[in-house]
Amino acid sequence: MTTNSPASSCLPAPAAPARSPVHGRLRSIAVVAAAAGALAAGSCGADTADPNDKGNGELVAPACTKQGPRMTRRLSNVQLRNTLVAAFQDSNVPARDVLNDPVILGFKADATQSVIRDLDAQLVMNNAEAVADWAVAQKLGQLTSCQTTDTTCVRQFIEKLGKKLYREPVPSASVDTYAEMFAAEPSFAEGARAVISAMLQSPYVLYRRELGVRGSDGLYHLTPYELASSLSYMLTAGPPDDALMSAADQGRLATAADLDREAARLIAASASESAFGTFVRNWLVIDDLASRAKMDPTNQLTDAVRTAMLRETSAMFMNVLRTGAKVSELFTASYTFADQTLASYYQLGGAGGNFQRIELPANTRAHGILGEGALLTRHALADRSSPVQRGKLVRERLLCEELAPPPANVDTNLPAPTGAVTTRQRYEQHSKNPTCNRCHSRIDPVGFAFEHFDGFGRKRDQENGMTIDATGVLSGMDNGDIALNGLDSLSNYLATSTQVTQCLTRYLSYNAYGLDHCSEDSIGAEIAASDGSVKSIVMAVIHAPQFTTRTE
């Protein structure tokens, strides 16, 4: 959400709950809802309209050709849970998914659509109380070195935990309010419970601040703590770790070199694997593979195989990112990552029990991410391959082309086959319909290149006793129509395509900023002068004006 007011004036200090349990619950809901309303409104005035509201309750993204406006961004469920795990140093924290994460462009990252409304506030309050009860019962001795009710001990507890949850030092006025809340309870444990519950409902915890401080150039420059949060949530989907917070404390996030140093450290950290793994699954639309309905006649597509497929794709992306390899290697890599379960499913040798890199023998698997089981299995029907789904994936997610949905009155189901036919023949017959041909002529010929792989990601040379025909065409490219013959021919072309790099850049920057088409010229110029690596795209996003500065 955009805002034109400083954080100190727009984010309300915590309100002490009423002593009655019922009234306390109602007041907690009101505090969260009011805080969210103030943030959405863009100022503290009750009658201020949200400049991004169309008038029907739908928020629209502000323009950010160079840099966008100052914002507060609500955490996603994953980010909130990771924040609580880090604060309490325990993955068993009983945090539930209580926030509504809208999916925009395939990602749960949008800066304008993620807001807390009344029902969310109720869920946030219930979750905060459950976590507070657990924390007092299980973690209190680790959260504080003292448990006396004197002012020094109470304030130390508030400031220490508050800094972890707020991702910056707690404002003095808020410490005072929390201390008053604490003092109203009969014991240290009860006071700690009240404070933890209130903190977990605070907009300082639920929202990321990208407000900045006005500079002599008229722009708002993000504070060291805001930069630390932006960097950490982008690269690890969690809050700043101790080293990053120390860098913010000491003013060591002021230069591009500072950001580069911390970015390199975070990318190398294990937490980045989860963050970029989520990005890849959303980018390639494979996140729901585990629950996708499949009718494998061999019963070999087990849950363990599906899990291994997803890990394979994440491991490939992380390897290309961390080694500084070019974008092209995502499509041409002659290796993959597999454990014994996945290698056996692919009928490959060379893998032990654990996940490891293995070279692909000739004539086994197609190279790169397009030949990986997660993509091939997810973009297929329950019982067979789907040239439509696979061609659509290439057009929309790899080339960023817009495809119109099928007309509402069109039956998209294929007619029942008559006799032994291939999947390709069925789609070719279907596409002869003039109503279908206009769109399917762009989609199906791309998907036909995948036909050496069935709907379960397994290699095949025949279907129903007939030889597979994997020829096709990728039409409408800048250098004309591209003839295809098998999946490697498609991957080899995509590996050389600047359109693919631009598309990946769009999704990486949107996932980081929560806004589409931000700082495009700056990012594009840096990438054009770079080595063409995936890492150079990530760093260009961090170096762009949108990452460090904001307009009014």
C-alpha positions, 0 to 999 in steps of 0.5 A, a space after each residue: 500500500 502506498 502512503 504519504 505519511 511518516 511511519 511514526 505518525 501513521 503506524 499507531 502505537 500499541 493500545 493496552 487491552 481492556 482487562 475483561 477477556 471479551 472486551 480485550 479480544 474485541 479491542 485487539 480486533 479493533 486495534 489491528 483493523 484500525 491500523 490496517 485502515 490507517 495504512 490503507 488510507 495513506 495517512 492518519 486522517 480518517 477521511 483520507 482516500 486511498 489514491 490507489 482505490 478504483 472506487 470499488 474496493 480494488 487497489 491498483 498498482 502505482 506507476 514506478 517507471 523509475 521508482 515508486 511511492 513510499 509504501 507499507 507492505 503486508 507480510 505474506 503467510 510464509 514471511 510472517 511464519 519465518 519472522 516468528 520462527 526467527 524471533 522465537 528461535 523455534 520452528 515449532 512456533 504454532 503460527 497458522 496461515 491467517 492472512 489472505 495472500 492474493 495470487 497476482 501474476 502467479 506470485 503471492 507478492 503484490 504490494 497493493 492487494 495484500 491488506 488486512 481486513 476485518 476478518 483477517 484481524 480476527 484471525 490475526 488476533 487468535 493467532 497472536 494469542 495462541 503464539 503468546 500462550 505457547 511462547 510463555 509456556 515454552 520459551 520465556 526463559 530464552 526470551 529474557 535473562 530476568 523475570 522480575 517486574 522492575 522497570 529495567 527487566 521489563 523494558 529489556 524484555 520489550 526492547 529485545 523481543 520487539 527489535 526482532 519482531 519489528 526488524 528495527 528498534 522499538 520506538 520509545 513511545 511504544 516501549 512505554 505503552 508496552 510497559 504500561 500494558 505489562 504493569 497491568 498484569 499480576 505477574 511477569 508471565 502474564 505481562 509477557 503474554 499480554 505484550 507478546 500478543 499485542 506485538 504480534 498484532 502490531 502493524 510494525 510486525 505485520 507490515 514491512 515499511 518502505 517509507 524512507 527519509 527525505 533527502 536533499 534530492 527530494 527523494 525518500 531514501 530507505 533507512 538502514 533497517 528498511 533496506 535490511 528488511 527489503 534485502 532479507 525478505 527478497 532473498 530469504 523470505 524471512 527477517 534480517 539475521 543477526 549479521 544483517 541487523 548489525 550492519 543496519 545498526 552500524 550504518 553499513 548498508 549505505 552503499 552499493 558495495 554494502 548491499 552487494 556484500 550482504 546479498 552475496 552472503 544471503 544468497 549463499 545461506 540455506 534460507 535462500 533455497 526456500 525463497 528462490 525455490 518458492 519463486 521458481 515454483 510460482 514462475 513455472 506454475 508447478 507449486 501445486 504438483 504435489 496435489 495435482 490429480 494424476 492417473 498414472 497406470 503404472 502407479 510409479 508417480 508416488 508422493 516421494 517422486 513428486 517431492 523429488 521433482 520439485 526439489 530437482 527444479 529448485 536445485 537447478 535454479 539455485 545452482 545456476 544462481 550461485 555459480 554465476 551461470 548464464 540464464 541460458 544454462 537453465 535451458 541447456 544444462 546437460 546435468 540435473 539434480 536427483 536422489 535415488 528415487 528420482 533417478 530410478 523413476 527417470 531410469 538414470 544411473 549414477 545417483 546415490 541415496 541423497 540429492 546430488 548432481 548427475 550428468 545426463 547420459 545421451 538420449 535420456 532426458 531433455 536438457 534444462 528445466 523444460 526436461 524436468 519432471 515437475 514441469 512436464 508432469 504439472 503441465 499435463 492432463 490427469 492421464 496424458 500429455 497436454 500440448 496446450 498446457 505446455 505451449 501456454 507455459 512457454 508463451 506466458 511464463 517464459 516469453 511473457 506473452 499475453 494469451 486470451 482465455 478461451 471464449 466462455 461458450 467453447 467446450 475445451 474438452 477433446 472429442 473421445 478418440 476413435 481408434 488408436 491415435 496419438 495425443 498430437 493427432 487428437 489436438 491437431 484435429 481439434 485445432 481445425 475448428 476455426 474458432 479454436 485455431 486462432 489461438 491454438 495455432 500459436 500454442 499447440 505447435 510449441 507444445 508438440 515439441 514436448 511430446 517425447 515426454 508423457 503426462 508423468 514426465 517419462 521419456 517415450 518414443 511411441 504412443 499407442 504403437 505409433 512413433 512420436 512426432 515432436 516437430 513444431 514451430 514457435 511462431 512470431 519471434 523477432 527473427 521469424 518463425 522457429 522450426 522445432 524438432 523435439 524439446 532440446 530444439 526449443 530449449 536451445 532457442 529459448 537459451 539465446 532469446 533476449 525475450 526470455 531474459 526480459 521475462 525472467 527479469 520481470 518476474 524476479 523484479 515483481 517478486 522483489 518489489 511487489 509492483 510490476 514494471 518498476 525501474 525497468 530501464 535501469 535494470 535493463 541497462 545493467 543487465 545489458 552490460 552484465 555477463 548474462 547470468 541469473 545472479 546479474 539479474 538479481 543484483 540489477 534488481 537490488 541496484 535499481 532505484 526502486 530498491 533504495 529510494 521512493 517518491 512522495 
